[in-house]
Amino acid sequence: MENQTEVHEFVLTGLTKDHQKQHILFIFFLLIYIASLLGNGAILAVAVAEPRLHTPMYFFLGNLSWLDICSCTVTVPKMLSGFLMEPQAISFSGCLTQLHFFHFLGSSEGILLGVMGFDRCVAICNPLRYTVIMNKLTCLLLAGATWSVGFFHALMHTVLTSRLWFCGPNHVQHFFCDIKPLLKLACSSTTLNLSLLNIVTGSIALGAFFLTLLSYFCIISFLFFKFQSWQSRWKAFSTCASHLTVVALLYVPVLSNYMLASTGESAEREMIVTILYSAITPVLNPLIYTLRNQEVKSALKKMLTRKQMSGRN
């Protein structure tokens, strides 16, 4: 079926029309974005540069940091430019590109957190065979599968959205091109789009979420029967605390936003929830992993000390 699109560009309404608030929000999100790039960049650099961290856990953490850098770059710069320039126009192809990469990176991150939960489960419940099970090939295959599923999931939504007929109006009630605000503007039926958003996106999110829950159920069961004292149990479980915090920060808003998708939800609510996992979570992830992880902190200090010494020479 030939694409019947009549609208050739969209206008993003952004977070607010209040100019005073726009200036404050610009500074706030600019600092958030810079902090996210620096924090995730530092974790990625130390995971690559420090041989001691060349383990499955830090391999997946490096993938998570790269996903966070890319995902916030998809949405935040466009949002920042919207605070400075009005109207905030975006071409039809640019809109679809942004939609694709947002869902590609977002679904990949959700799946990756499930994989990281499985990694922690193997490390705690089967430590003697950990290096055998989570060998280099297995890690590469899991990472490759994560990125591939995310890509094809996003491609499905992008292709289906591109086949819709947009005849006006063209004002997207959001700060970037997300799928649900776009579906509200479609003049043709969006039943298939919404069904796949509920079923496929919901299945990916819930599948990764239940894999994480199953991993932690196995971990808690193992610790309960293996260790007698609560102190020993908590010491072993504390290695998972960072991952569990990140899981909660991502899955709670994502599931609330996409599990029961409809075109009649509040635009303000959608934008607030989206900000949580597209801008706030990426900047919190490095803080959570560095503050609670002694290995990362010591590796960062070692790398900074090495740079200072080479700078003096």
TADASUL-V124421 format. One line per field, one symbol per residue. ss: DSSP state (H for helix, E for strand, - for the rest). phi: phi as a letter, one per 30 degrees, with the letter a starting at -180 (. if undefined). burial: 1 if it has 24 or more other ideal C-beta (glycine too) atoms within 12 Angstrom, else 0. Layout:
ss = ???
phi = ???
burial = ???
This chain:
ss = --------EEEE------HHHHHHHHHHHHHHHHHHHHHHHHHHHHHHH-HHH--HHHHHHHHHHHHHHHHHHHHHHHHHHHHH---EEEEHHHHHHHHHHHHHHHHHHHHHHHHHHHHHHHHHH-HHHHHHH--HHHHHHHHHHHHHHHHHHHHHHHHHHH--------EE------HHHHH-------HHHHHHHHHHHHHHHHHHHHHHHHHHHHHHHHHHHH---HHHHHHHHHHHHHHHHHHHHHHHHHHHHH--------HHHHHHHHHHHHHHHHHHHHHHHHH--HHHHHHHHHHHHHHHHHHH-
phi = .ddcecdcaccddidacddddddddddddddddddddddddddddddddcedcdbeedddddddddddddddddcdeddddddcbbdcdbddddddddeddddddddddddddddddddddddddbddcedddcdddddddddddddddddddddeddddddddcccjdbdddacadcddddddcdccdcedddddddddddddddddddddddddddddddddddcdcddddddddddcedddddeddcdedddddcdcdbccdddddeddddeeccbdeeddeddddddcbdddddddddddddddddddd
burial = 0000101001111110000001001100110110111111111111100100101111111111111111111111111111100001110100110111111111111111111111111111100000000100001001100110110011011101110101000111111111111111110001001101110111111111101100110111011000000000000110110111011111101110111010101010011011111111111111111100101100110010000000000
